[in-house]
Every structure is written in C-alpha cells, then in structure tokens.
C-alpha cells in the first residue's frame, strides 16, 4: 500500500528547498514525523520467535496527530475516556460551514478564527436550545473542527454532536427535545452563529478587515438526528473526532511527478480519482495542519468539565426512568468485541510468520538522533 510517508519521501526534499524559510515549523515537523513514523529512525524493540526464529522489529510511532498511522490509536484511547460522559438520550449532528469569502482570513489567522468559530457555534446552539419551544434546558455540545473537503480543498467547518435534551438550571431535571427528529430551526441557528462570530471577532481581532458580504448572507448549517444512546455517540466520535485530511488507504498511485487518490463525489455518492502534482498534494495536505497546541475537540454546555457532577445526576435520573423488564425475560447483552487497536508487539504474542511460536523480547533498538528525511 502506498502511504503518505512515501509521498513525503519522494517530494518532501524539493518542497522544503522551494519554500525554505517560508515553511511553518509545524509543517516541517509533520513532514519529518510522518516520514520517520514506525521506522528505525525512532527506535523500538526487537523480538524473536522461539519457534521459527524469525526476528520481528517493532518500531515506535511518531504520535503526531496528523499522522495517518497514529490517529486510530489516539481515537481509541480518547473514546475509552469518553465512556463515562455518555447519556442514553437521542443525539443530533449539526454542521456549520464558514462562507467562502472568509476562508482566506481564516487561513492567515487560524488559531483565533478557528477558536472563535467553534465557540460561536456552540454558544448559538446552547442559547437557541434553551428556548422552551425547542428544548428548554442546557444541552451538551461536543464540537470538532475540520478544515478539508474530500479533495483536500481548504473548507473550514465545525461538526457538533448535541444531546437531544438539556438539563434544567437547578441541575435536577432533564428536559427532552420537543421532537425526536428536530432540535432547532437551522435558519435561526445560522443567523445566531453569524451574529456571535461577528461580535467575538470584533472583540478579539478588531484589526482584521472582514468582507461585508458575509454578514448579509445565510451561513450554511445542517442539522439531522444522529441516533439514540451510547452507540450513536461512539459511532460519531470514531468517525469525526480524530479524522485527518486523508488516510493511506485512499492513495492509489504515486510516480515521479504526481499523486493519485480516491475521493467520494458528494452529489453522486460515487468514488472518483483525483491526480495532483506531488508539490500540490503536499501543499493541500499541509494546509490542514493545525496550529501548535490548538484543541480541535472542545466541550460546551452540559459537556463542559464544570458540569460533571450534574451529568452524573442526570445519568442516574435517566436510568431510573428506563422501563424495568419483567423477571424471566431479561435479555443478556451480547459481548462486544474489543475494538481497541493493539499498539506495537507484545512479548508472548503468537508469531505471525509460523503461527505456532511465541515472540521473545531480545533488545531495545536505539533511536537514531541524526534522523532526517
């Protein structure tokens, strides 16, 4: 399988030479990390099968959040930590997209613009949901920032997972959404997000000149039911929380000049191919590298860390309201398969070569401190 690391090895040196000092340090770090991920450059461990005596090398991961080899492991660890925060209620998926006229401003001021957009989206959802004609309580909002399309075009937008109900001001009552298939009116939400974004931008970055047209047009907002309970949440989180711009599995061809990858055409829902010059592929990929220290997943409303006590109370309240099954008809839940992806190779594991022997730890492989592309 062709990997992004292969693309970076082939085109990275010329890309660095061309842009030189103009490259952001974060972009340079991503290139180096992805190239070296799970290679001898990062060191690791050596194992040997006690049956066929084959030597197995287990190299360390770079742990860069933009690396296609590492993001699955990050997702699994994070999902385990989220288990205690889930509620057995309906959920809604809301997507809020930045108008095209603002994209260049976002590109040049990423850290501030991304943070303001995520906060404005969450605040608008929470405020509108407080209206009794929708929910009448404080909903939980988990916001995830994405910046790409299937063809890696710059397209900042926020995915929000929202509880289909909210907590009362005193923290003692749960108020469900008025309808299972409807949370808030999308046009009202679009206007509210636009207004809050505008107000926060003026306060945070009064130096920026924003196109006036974006305040007179409707922002794109989509809202749809996502399902009920923990399964729906986990599916959402696994799909969006730590997704990167493109995975290795979508790259189908690489030559001395171009990279070809698959993308899904939205209108036809069919897979198509996109071929780009190597330099352009790298440029498109790197424009989605987030600023250092920026949190792309944020929690608001009921899911804010200050509300953990109330969440525990509401979970208990909702559990007590669940119908009790009659004795003798209790259905035991089927055991769930462990979806956690194993990290590295463990001593004692069955050898994949012979299928009989066990792996024995031999020694550590020291990291190459002179590593480079």
C-alpha contacts under 8 A as a table, 3 or more apart, distances in Angstrom:
res1	aa1	res2	aa2	distance
1	X	248	X	7.60
1	X	249	X	7.29
1	X	252	X	7.91
2	X	6	X	6.53
2	X	248	X	6.66
2	X	249	X	7.74
2	X	251	X	6.22
2	X	252	X	6.73
2	X	253	X	7.10
2	X	254	X	7.41
3	X	6	X	5.19
3	X	7	X	6.76
3	X	248	X	4.85
3	X	249	X	7.69
3	X	251	X	6.92
4	X	7	X	5.00
4	X	8	X	6.26
4	X	34	X	7.58
4	X	68	X	7.74
4	X	247	X	7.75
4	X	248	X	5.95
4	X	251	X	7.72
5	X	8	X	5.05
5	X	9	X	6.10
5	X	34	X	5.55
5	X	35	X	4.76
5	X	36	X	7.99
6	X	9	X	5.09
6	X	10	X	6.25
6	X	35	X	7.46
7	X	10	X	5.26
7	X	11	X	6.09
7	X	12	X	7.52
7	X	254	X	7.26
7	X	259	X	7.50
7	X	278	X	7.29
8	X	11	X	5.29
8	X	12	X	4.60
8	X	31	X	6.50
8	X	34	X	7.93
8	X	35	X	6.60
8	X	282	X	7.45
9	X	12	X	5.51
9	X	13	X	7.34
9	X	35	X	6.51
9	X	373	X	6.55
10	X	13	X	7.41
10	X	256	X	7.51
11	X	14	X	5.70
11	X	15	X	6.13
11	X	278	X	6.04
11	X	279	X	6.55
11	X	282	X	7.92
12	X	15	X	4.99
12	X	16	X	6.08
12	X	31	X	7.21
12	X	282	X	7.94
12	X	373	X	7.74
13	X	16	X	5.23
13	X	17	X	6.16
13	X	373	X	7.48
14	X	17	X	5.01
14	X	18	X	6.05
15	X	18	X	5.21
15	X	19	X	6.29
15	X	279	X	6.34
15	X	282	X	7.97
16	X	19	X	5.41
16	X	20	X	5.25
16	X	23	X	7.52
16	X	28	X	7.95
17	X	20	X	5.24
19	X	22	X	5.39
19	X	23	X	5.88
20	X	23	X	5.91
21	X	24	X	7.87
23	X	27	X	6.63
23	X	28	X	6.80
24	X	27	X	5.26
24	X	28	X	6.49
25	X	28	X	5.08
25	X	29	X	6.11
26	X	29	X	5.05
26	X	30	X	6.24
26	X	289	X	7.36
26	X	291	X	7.14
26	X	292	X	6.71
27	X	30	X	5.16
27	X	31	X	6.38
27	X	286	X	6.09
27	X	289	X	6.75
28	X	31	X	5.28
28	X	32	X	6.37
29	X	32	X	5.17
29	X	33	X	5.97
30	X	33	X	5.11
30	X	34	X	6.00
30	X	64	X	7.08
30	X	66	X	7.06
30	X	67	X	7.59
30	X	289	X	7.90
31	X	34	X	5.48
31	X	35	X	6.21
32	X	35	X	5.29
32	X	36	X	6.23
32	X	372	X	6.70
32	X	373	X	6.15
33	X	36	X	5.25
33	X	37	X	5.82
33	X	62	X	5.63
33	X	64	X	6.72
33	X	67	X	7.67
34	X	37	X	5.18
34	X	62	X	7.03
34	X	64	X	7.67
34	X	67	X	5.71
35	X	373	X	6.48
36	X	39	X	5.49
36	X	40	X	7.77
36	X	41	X	5.89
36	X	42	X	6.54
36	X	62	X	7.14
36	X	371	X	7.86
36	X	372	X	7.69
36	X	373	X	7.50
37	X	41	X	7.97
37	X	42	X	6.93
37	X	59	X	7.95
37	X	60	X	6.86
37	X	61	X	5.00
37	X	62	X	4.82
37	X	69	X	7.71
38	X	41	X	7.96
38	X	42	X	6.81
38	X	58	X	7.58
38	X	59	X	4.59
38	X	60	X	5.03
38	X	61	X	4.97
38	X	62	X	7.13
39	X	42	X	6.02
39	X	43	X	7.10
39	X	59	X	5.56
39	X	60	X	7.18
40	X	43	X	4.92
40	X	44	X	7.08
40	X	59	X	6.13
40	X	365	X	7.56
40	X	367	X	6.94
40	X	368	X	7.22
41	X	367	X	5.64
41	X	368	X	4.82
41	X	369	X	7.53
41	X	371	X	5.56
42	X	59	X	6.72
42	X	60	X	5.75
42	X	61	X	7.41
42	X	62	X	7.49
42	X	366	X	7.70
42	X	367	X	4.69
42	X	368	X	6.29
42	X	371	X	7.99
43	X	59	X	5.65
43	X	60	X	6.02
43	X	364	X	7.64
43	X	365	X	4.90
43	X	366	X	4.83
43	X	367	X	3.86
43	X	368	X	6.70
44	X	57	X	7.37
44	X	58	X	5.55
44	X	59	X	4.16
44	X	60	X	5.12
44	X	364	X	5.91
44	X	365	X	4.81
44	X	366	X	6.74
44	X	367	X	7.28
45	X	57	X	6.07
45	X	58	X	5.21
45	X	59	X	6.40
45	X	361	X	7.63
45	X	362	X	7.60
45	X	363	X	5.93
45	X	364	X	4.40
45	X	365	X	5.16
46	X	55	X	6.94
46	X	56	X	5.88
46	X	57	X	4.81
46	X	58	X	6.27
46	X	361	X	6.33
46	X	362	X	5.46
46	X	363	X	5.41
46	X	364	X	6.17
46	X	365	X	6.71
47	X	55	X	5.73
47	X	56	X	5.01
47	X	57	X	6.36
47	X	58	X	7.73
47	X	347	X	7.52
47	X	359	X	5.84
47	X	360	X	5.31
47	X	361	X	4.51
47	X	362	X	5.22
47	X	363	X	7.36
48	X	53	X	5.68
48	X	54	X	5.61
48	X	55	X	4.41
48	X	56	X	5.94
48	X	359	X	5.37
48	X	360	X	5.21
48	X	361	X	6.58
48	X	362	X	6.64
49	X	52	X	5.79
49	X	53	X	4.55
49	X	54	X	5.38
49	X	55	X	6.58
49	X	56	X	7.82
49	X	351	X	6.13
49	X	357	X	5.68
49	X	358	X	5.39
49	X	359	X	4.48
49	X	360	X	6.10
50	X	53	X	5.49
50	X	357	X	5.44
50	X	358	X	5.69
50	X	359	X	6.35
50	X	360	X	6.66
51	X	354	X	7.58
51	X	356	X	6.80
51	X	357	X	4.28
51	X	358	X	6.90
52	X	353	X	7.90
52	X	354	X	6.46
52	X	357	X	6.78
54	X	353	X	7.58
58	X	344	X	6.01
58	X	345	X	6.22
59	X	344	X	7.52
60	X	344	X	7.62
61	X	69	X	7.77
61	X	70	X	6.73
62	X	67	X	7.75
62	X	70	X	7.33
63	X	67	X	7.29
63	X	70	X	5.69
63	X	71	X	7.92
64	X	67	X	5.41
64	X	70	X	6.84
64	X	71	X	7.96
65	X	70	X	6.82
65	X	71	X	5.91
65	X	74	X	7.77
65	X	242	X	7.80
66	X	70	X	7.86
66	X	71	X	7.04
66	X	244	X	6.00
66	X	289	X	6.82
67	X	70	X	5.44
67	X	71	X	6.27
67	X	244	X	7.71
68	X	71	X	5.77
68	X	72	X	7.74
68	X	244	X	6.98
68	X	246	X	7.57
68	X	247	X	5.45
68	X	248	X	6.48
69	X	72	X	7.02
70	X	73	X	5.59
70	X	74	X	6.49
71	X	74	X	5.00
71	X	75	X	6.09
71	X	242	X	6.18
71	X	243	X	7.11
71	X	244	X	7.50
72	X	75	X	5.06
72	X	76	X	6.35
72	X	242	X	7.66
72	X	341	X	7.57
73	X	76	X	5.26
73	X	77	X	6.38
73	X	340	X	7.76
73	X	341	X	6.39
73	X	343	X	7.27
74	X	77	X	5.35
74	X	78	X	6.17
74	X	242	X	7.36
75	X	78	X	5.18
75	X	79	X	6.03
75	X	238	X	6.60
75	X	241	X	7.21
75	X	242	X	5.84
76	X	79	X	5.13
76	X	80	X	6.39
76	X	238	X	7.96
76	X	339	X	7.83
76	X	340	X	5.78
76	X	341	X	7.24
77	X	80	X	5.39
77	X	81	X	6.74
77	X	340	X	7.98
78	X	81	X	5.19
78	X	82	X	6.48
79	X	82	X	5.08
79	X	83	X	6.63
79	X	234	X	7.26
79	X	237	X	7.37
79	X	238	X	7.59
80	X	83	X	5.63
81	X	84	X	7.09
82	X	85	X	5.46
82	X	86	X	6.95
83	X	86	X	5.80
85	X	303	X	7.56
85	X	308	X	7.94
85	X	311	X	7.28
86	X	229	X	7.67
86	X	230	X	5.99
86	X	233	X	7.50
87	X	229	X	6.29
87	X	230	X	6.61
87	X	315	X	6.07
88	X	228	X	6.69
88	X	229	X	4.06
88	X	230	X	6.10
88	X	315	X	7.70
88	X	318	X	7.40
89	X	163	X	6.91
89	X	164	X	6.39
89	X	165	X	7.52
89	X	228	X	5.39
89	X	229	X	5.04
90	X	163	X	6.34
90	X	164	X	4.84
90	X	165	X	7.69
90	X	180	X	7.06
90	X	225	X	7.65
90	X	226	X	7.35
90	X	227	X	5.59
90	X	228	X	3.98
90	X	229	X	6.07
91	X	161	X	6.76
91	X	162	X	5.58
91	X	163	X	4.65
91	X	164	X	4.84
91	X	225	X	6.17
91	X	226	X	5.34
91	X	227	X	5.67
91	X	228	X	6.01
91	X	229	X	7.54
91	X	232	X	7.47
91	X	233	X	7.48
92	X	161	X	5.81
92	X	162	X	5.10
92	X	163	X	6.41
92	X	164	X	6.34
92	X	183	X	7.24
92	X	223	X	6.85
92	X	224	X	5.66
92	X	225	X	4.39
92	X	226	X	4.89
92	X	227	X	7.32
93	X	159	X	7.04
93	X	160	X	5.76
93	X	161	X	4.92
93	X	162	X	6.39
93	X	222	X	7.95
93	X	223	X	5.67
93	X	224	X	5.45
93	X	225	X	6.18
93	X	226	X	5.76
94	X	159	X	5.90
94	X	160	X	5.01
94	X	161	X	6.50
94	X	162	X	7.45
94	X	221	X	7.07
94	X	222	X	5.51
94	X	223	X	4.35
94	X	224	X	6.63
95	X	157	X	6.97
95	X	158	X	5.65
95	X	159	X	4.63
95	X	160	X	6.19
95	X	221	X	5.64
95	X	222	X	5.15
95	X	223	X	6.56
96	X	121	X	7.21
96	X	157	X	5.56
96	X	158	X	5.28
96	X	159	X	6.72
96	X	190	X	7.82
96	X	219	X	7.62
96	X	220	X	6.03
96	X	221	X	4.69
96	X	222	X	6.76
97	X	155	X	7.74
97	X	156	X	6.39
97	X	157	X	4.24
97	X	158	X	6.53
97	X	219	X	6.83
97	X	220	X	5.45
97	X	221	X	6.55
98	X	102	X	6.62
98	X	103	X	7.04
98	X	155	X	7.41
98	X	156	X	5.89
98	X	157	X	5.87
98	X	219	X	6.96
98	X	220	X	7.44
99	X	102	X	5.65
99	X	103	X	7.01
99	X	214	X	6.70
99	X	219	X	6.31
99	X	220	X	7.54
100	X	103	X	5.40
100	X	155	X	7.89
101	X	104	X	7.18
101	X	211	X	6.76
101	X	213	X	7.90
101	X	214	X	6.78
102	X	105	X	5.33
102	X	106	X	6.27
102	X	210	X	7.27
102	X	211	X	7.25
102	X	214	X	7.46
103	X	106	X	5.00
103	X	107	X	6.10
103	X	154	X	7.53
103	X	155	X	7.13
103	X	156	X	7.20
104	X	107	X	4.96
104	X	108	X	6.36
105	X	108	X	5.38
105	X	109	X	6.14
105	X	210	X	7.52
106	X	109	X	5.10
106	X	110	X	5.15
106	X	113	X	5.58
106	X	114	X	7.27
106	X	156	X	7.99
107	X	110	X	5.48
109	X	112	X	5.99
109	X	113	X	5.98
110	X	113	X	5.26
110	X	114	X	5.68
110	X	290	X	7.91
110	X	291	X	7.12
111	X	114	X	5.56
111	X	115	X	6.28
111	X	291	X	6.20
111	X	294	X	6.93
112	X	115	X	5.34
112	X	116	X	6.10
112	X	204	X	7.89
113	X	116	X	5.16
113	X	117	X	6.05
113	X	201	X	7.78
114	X	117	X	5.22
114	X	118	X	6.27
114	X	145	X	7.60
115	X	118	X	5.30
115	X	119	X	6.18
116	X	119	X	5.20
116	X	120	X	5.94
116	X	197	X	6.40
116	X	200	X	6.58
116	X	201	X	6.96
117	X	120	X	5.14
117	X	121	X	6.07
117	X	158	X	7.81
117	X	197	X	6.12
118	X	121	X	5.25
118	X	122	X	6.28
118	X	143	X	6.59
118	X	144	X	7.90
118	X	145	X	7.28
118	X	158	X	6.57
118	X	298	X	7.97
119	X	122	X	5.24
119	X	123	X	6.00
120	X	123	X	5.19
120	X	124	X	6.02
120	X	193	X	5.60
120	X	194	X	7.90
120	X	196	X	5.32
120	X	197	X	5.24
120	X	200	X	7.68
121	X	124	X	5.30
121	X	125	X	6.29
121	X	158	X	7.79
121	X	193	X	5.38
121	X	197	X	7.93
122	X	125	X	5.21
122	X	126	X	6.16
122	X	141	X	6.31
122	X	143	X	7.17
122	X	160	X	7.77
122	X	300	X	6.46
122	X	301	X	7.95
123	X	126	X	5.18
123	X	127	X	6.03
123	X	193	X	7.89
123	X	196	X	7.89
123	X	300	X	7.93
124	X	127	X	5.19
124	X	128	X	6.07
124	X	189	X	6.49
124	X	192	X	5.64
124	X	193	X	5.40
124	X	196	X	7.19
125	X	128	X	5.34
125	X	129	X	5.98
125	X	141	X	7.94
125	X	189	X	6.74
126	X	129	X	5.20
126	X	130	X	6.28
126	X	138	X	6.18
126	X	139	X	6.04
126	X	140	X	7.82
126	X	141	X	7.72
126	X	301	X	6.70
127	X	130	X	5.32
127	X	131	X	7.32
128	X	131	X	5.69
128	X	134	X	7.60
128	X	184	X	6.96
128	X	189	X	7.07
129	X	132	X	7.54
129	X	134	X	5.53
129	X	135	X	5.21
129	X	136	X	6.32
129	X	137	X	6.76
129	X	138	X	7.05
129	X	139	X	6.93
129	X	183	X	7.42
129	X	184	X	6.52
130	X	134	X	7.17
130	X	135	X	5.88
130	X	136	X	4.36
130	X	137	X	4.83
130	X	138	X	5.98
130	X	139	X	7.88
131	X	134	X	5.65
131	X	135	X	6.20
131	X	136	X	4.99
131	X	137	X	7.63
132	X	135	X	5.26
132	X	136	X	3.88
132	X	137	X	7.65
133	X	136	X	7.01
133	X	178	X	7.05
134	X	177	X	5.90
134	X	178	X	5.70
134	X	183	X	6.09
134	X	184	X	5.87
135	X	164	X	7.90
135	X	165	X	5.84
135	X	166	X	6.49
135	X	175	X	6.29
135	X	176	X	6.04
135	X	177	X	4.48
135	X	178	X	6.08
135	X	183	X	7.44
136	X	166	X	6.97
136	X	168	X	7.59
136	X	175	X	6.46
136	X	177	X	7.96
137	X	165	X	6.97
137	X	166	X	4.21
137	X	167	X	4.89
137	X	168	X	5.02
137	X	169	X	7.12
137	X	174	X	7.61
137	X	175	X	6.03
138	X	165	X	7.68
138	X	166	X	4.43
138	X	167	X	5.05
138	X	168	X	6.60
138	X	169	X	7.60
138	X	301	X	6.10
138	X	302	X	6.14
139	X	162	X	6.67
139	X	163	X	5.65
139	X	164	X	7.32
139	X	165	X	5.84
139	X	166	X	4.14
139	X	167	X	6.62
139	X	301	X	5.88
139	X	302	X	5.48
140	X	161	X	7.97
140	X	162	X	5.54
140	X	163	X	5.33
140	X	166	X	7.11
140	X	299	X	7.66
140	X	300	X	6.14
140	X	301	X	4.91
140	X	302	X	4.09
140	X	303	X	4.85
140	X	304	X	7.70
141	X	160	X	6.24
141	X	161	X	5.72
141	X	162	X	4.70
141	X	163	X	6.91
141	X	299	X	5.95
141	X	300	X	5.07
141	X	301	X	6.08
141	X	302	X	7.10
141	X	303	X	6.31
142	X	160	X	5.44
142	X	161	X	5.13
142	X	162	X	6.59
142	X	297	X	7.11
142	X	298	X	5.90
142	X	299	X	4.79
142	X	300	X	6.42
142	X	303	X	7.08
143	X	158	X	6.45
143	X	159	X	5.73
143	X	160	X	4.41
143	X	161	X	6.57
143	X	296	X	7.89
143	X	297	X	5.70
143	X	298	X	5.27
143	X	299	X	6.38
143	X	300	X	7.87
144	X	158	X	5.63
144	X	159	X	5.13
144	X	160	X	6.28
144	X	240	X	7.13
144	X	241	X	6.09
144	X	296	X	5.65
144	X	297	X	4.63
144	X	298	X	6.68
145	X	156	X	7.46
145	X	157	X	6.19
145	X	158	X	4.66
145	X	159	X	6.42
145	X	296	X	5.19
145	X	297	X	6.71
146	X	155	X	7.80
146	X	156	X	5.88
146	X	157	X	5.49
146	X	158	X	6.01
146	X	159	X	7.44
146	X	296	X	7.95
147	X	154	X	5.78
147	X	155	X	4.88
147	X	156	X	3.91
147	X	157	X	6.03
147	X	245	X	7.98
147	X	288	X	6.09
148	X	151	X	7.62
148	X	152	X	5.11
148	X	153	X	5.43
148	X	154	X	5.03
148	X	155	X	4.87
148	X	156	X	6.51
148	X	245	X	6.24
148	X	288	X	6.90
149	X	152	X	5.01
149	X	153	X	5.29
149	X	154	X	6.89
149	X	155	X	6.22
149	X	245	X	7.92
150	X	153	X	7.44
150	X	245	X	7.88
150	X	246	X	7.89
150	X	263	X	5.35
150	X	264	X	6.50
150	X	265	X	7.89
151	X	263	X	6.29
151	X	274	X	7.30
152	X	245	X	6.54
152	X	246	X	7.66
152	X	284	X	5.65
152	X	285	X	6.51
153	X	284	X	6.61
154	X	284	X	7.64
154	X	287	X	7.27
154	X	288	X	7.40
159	X	240	X	7.81
161	X	233	X	7.91
161	X	236	X	7.75
163	X	166	X	7.01
164	X	176	X	6.13
164	X	177	X	5.32
164	X	180	X	7.46
164	X	183	X	6.80
165	X	174	X	6.95
165	X	175	X	5.38
165	X	176	X	3.86
165	X	177	X	4.76
166	X	174	X	5.81
166	X	175	X	5.21
166	X	176	X	6.33
166	X	177	X	7.72
166	X	302	X	7.43
167	X	171	X	5.81
167	X	172	X	7.26
167	X	173	X	5.87
167	X	174	X	4.82
167	X	175	X	6.10
167	X	302	X	7.24
167	X	314	X	7.68
168	X	171	X	5.13
168	X	172	X	6.33
168	X	173	X	5.27
168	X	174	X	6.28
168	X	175	X	6.95
169	X	172	X	7.88
170	X	173	X	7.59
171	X	310	X	5.75
171	X	314	X	7.87
172	X	310	X	7.77
172	X	313	X	7.47
172	X	314	X	7.23
173	X	314	X	7.31
174	X	314	X	6.74
174	X	318	X	7.95
177	X	180	X	6.70
177	X	182	X	7.60
177	X	183	X	6.19
178	X	182	X	7.56
178	X	183	X	7.49
179	X	182	X	5.26
179	X	183	X	6.93
180	X	183	X	7.68
180	X	225	X	7.44
181	X	224	X	7.23
181	X	225	X	5.61
182	X	224	X	7.26
182	X	225	X	7.05
183	X	223	X	7.83
184	X	188	X	7.89
184	X	189	X	7.21
185	X	188	X	5.50
185	X	189	X	6.26
186	X	189	X	4.95
186	X	190	X	6.04
186	X	221	X	6.08
186	X	222	X	6.67
186	X	223	X	6.65
187	X	190	X	5.05
187	X	191	X	6.37
187	X	218	X	7.77
187	X	221	X	7.54
188	X	191	X	5.32
188	X	192	X	6.22
189	X	192	X	5.04
189	X	193	X	6.06
189	X	221	X	7.56
190	X	193	X	5.27
190	X	194	X	6.18
190	X	218	X	6.65
190	X	219	X	5.48
190	X	220	X	6.79
190	X	221	X	5.91
191	X	194	X	5.12
191	X	195	X	6.19
191	X	218	X	6.95
191	X	219	X	7.25
192	X	195	X	5.11
192	X	196	X	6.16
193	X	196	X	5.23
193	X	197	X	5.96
194	X	197	X	5.20
194	X	198	X	6.11
194	X	215	X	7.03
194	X	219	X	7.01
195	X	198	X	5.15
195	X	199	X	6.21
195	X	215	X	7.99
196	X	199	X	5.10
196	X	200	X	6.06
197	X	200	X	5.23
197	X	201	X	5.98
198	X	201	X	5.19
198	X	202	X	6.25
198	X	215	X	7.93
199	X	202	X	5.30
199	X	203	X	6.36
200	X	203	X	5.06
200	X	204	X	5.94
201	X	204	X	5.11
201	X	205	X	5.27
201	X	206	X	6.76
202	X	205	X	5.52
202	X	206	X	4.65
203	X	206	X	6.07
205	X	208	X	5.85
206	X	209	X	7.92
211	X	214	X	6.08
212	X	215	X	5.83
212	X	216	X	7.31
213	X	216	X	5.39
213	X	217	X	6.60
214	X	217	X	5.56
214	X	218	X	8.00
226	X	232	X	6.47
227	X	232	X	5.19
227	X	233	X	7.97
228	X	231	X	7.37
228	X	232	X	5.84
229	X	232	X	5.77
229	X	233	X	6.74
230	X	233	X	5.09
230	X	234	X	6.15
231	X	234	X	5.24
231	X	235	X	6.14
232	X	235	X	5.23
232	X	236	X	6.25
233	X	236	X	5.10
233	X	237	X	6.12
234	X	237	X	5.03
234	X	238	X	5.92
235	X	238	X	5.26
235	X	239	X	6.11
236	X	239	X	5.12
236	X	240	X	6.11
236	X	241	X	7.73
237	X	240	X	5.34
237	X	241	X	4.98
237	X	242	X	7.93
238	X	241	X	6.18
238	X	242	X	7.38
239	X	242	X	7.70
239	X	243	X	6.76
240	X	243	X	5.37
241	X	297	X	6.72
244	X	247	X	6.95
245	X	285	X	6.74
245	X	288	X	6.84
246	X	250	X	6.97
246	X	285	X	7.82
247	X	250	X	5.84
247	X	251	X	7.53
248	X	251	X	5.63
249	X	252	X	7.55
250	X	261	X	5.35
250	X	262	X	5.14
250	X	263	X	7.39
251	X	254	X	7.98
251	X	259	X	7.50
251	X	260	X	6.08
251	X	261	X	4.20
251	X	262	X	6.46
252	X	260	X	5.77
252	X	261	X	5.29
252	X	262	X	7.04
253	X	259	X	5.90
253	X	260	X	4.96
253	X	261	X	6.90
254	X	257	X	7.83
254	X	258	X	6.01
254	X	259	X	4.74
254	X	260	X	6.39
255	X	258	X	5.58
255	X	259	X	6.75
257	X	277	X	5.78
257	X	278	X	5.77
258	X	275	X	6.55
258	X	276	X	5.44
258	X	277	X	4.24
258	X	278	X	4.79
259	X	275	X	5.63
259	X	276	X	5.40
259	X	277	X	6.22
259	X	278	X	5.67
259	X	281	X	6.90
260	X	273	X	6.64
260	X	274	X	5.54
260	X	275	X	4.21
260	X	276	X	6.39
261	X	273	X	5.65
261	X	274	X	5.47
261	X	275	X	6.57
262	X	271	X	6.37
262	X	272	X	5.61
262	X	273	X	4.59
262	X	274	X	6.26
263	X	271	X	5.54
263	X	272	X	5.46
263	X	273	X	6.20
263	X	274	X	7.14
264	X	269	X	6.06
264	X	270	X	5.49
264	X	271	X	4.35
264	X	272	X	6.08
265	X	268	X	5.75
265	X	269	X	5.27
265	X	270	X	5.46
265	X	271	X	6.08
265	X	272	X	6.62
266	X	269	X	5.01
266	X	270	X	7.47
276	X	280	X	6.17
276	X	281	X	5.85
277	X	280	X	5.27
277	X	281	X	6.27
278	X	281	X	5.14
278	X	282	X	6.34
279	X	282	X	5.20
279	X	283	X	6.20
280	X	283	X	4.95
280	X	284	X	6.12
281	X	284	X	5.21
281	X	285	X	6.15
282	X	285	X	5.10
282	X	286	X	5.99
283	X	286	X	5.28
283	X	287	X	6.18
284	X	287	X	5.46
284	X	288	X	7.28
285	X	288	X	5.86
285	X	289	X	7.44
286	X	289	X	5.25
290	X	294	X	6.59
291	X	294	X	5.57
295	X	298	X	6.78
299	X	303	X	5.39
299	X	304	X	5.05
299	X	305	X	7.66
300	X	303	X	5.36
300	X	304	X	4.66
301	X	304	X	5.43
301	X	307	X	7.76
302	X	307	X	5.77
302	X	308	X	7.98
302	X	311	X	7.09
303	X	307	X	6.43
303	X	308	X	7.32
303	X	311	X	7.81
304	X	307	X	5.60
304	X	308	X	7.36
305	X	308	X	5.65
306	X	309	X	7.70
307	X	310	X	5.31
307	X	311	X	6.21
308	X	311	X	5.04
308	X	312	X	6.38
309	X	312	X	5.32
309	X	313	X	6.52
310	X	313	X	5.08
310	X	314	X	6.15
311	X	314	X	5.08
311	X	315	X	6.04
312	X	315	X	5.15
312	X	316	X	6.35
313	X	316	X	5.23
313	X	317	X	6.19
314	X	317	X	4.85
314	X	318	X	6.03
315	X	318	X	5.18
315	X	319	X	6.11
316	X	319	X	5.03
316	X	320	X	6.25
317	X	320	X	5.26
317	X	321	X	6.52
318	X	321	X	5.12
318	X	322	X	6.56
319	X	322	X	5.30
325	X	329	X	6.64
325	X	330	X	6.15
326	X	329	X	5.76
326	X	330	X	6.92
327	X	330	X	6.29
342	X	345	X	7.78
345	X	349	X	7.33
346	X	349	X	5.71
346	X	359	X	7.64
347	X	358	X	7.68
347	X	359	X	5.41
347	X	360	X	5.49
347	X	361	X	5.79
348	X	358	X	5.08
348	X	359	X	4.97
348	X	360	X	6.23
349	X	358	X	5.44
349	X	359	X	5.48
350	X	355	X	6.13
350	X	356	X	6.36
350	X	357	X	5.89
350	X	358	X	4.68
350	X	359	X	6.39
351	X	354	X	5.91
351	X	355	X	5.22
351	X	356	X	6.37
351	X	357	X	5.44
351	X	358	X	5.46
351	X	359	X	6.02
352	X	355	X	5.28
354	X	357	X	6.65
368	X	371	X	5.40
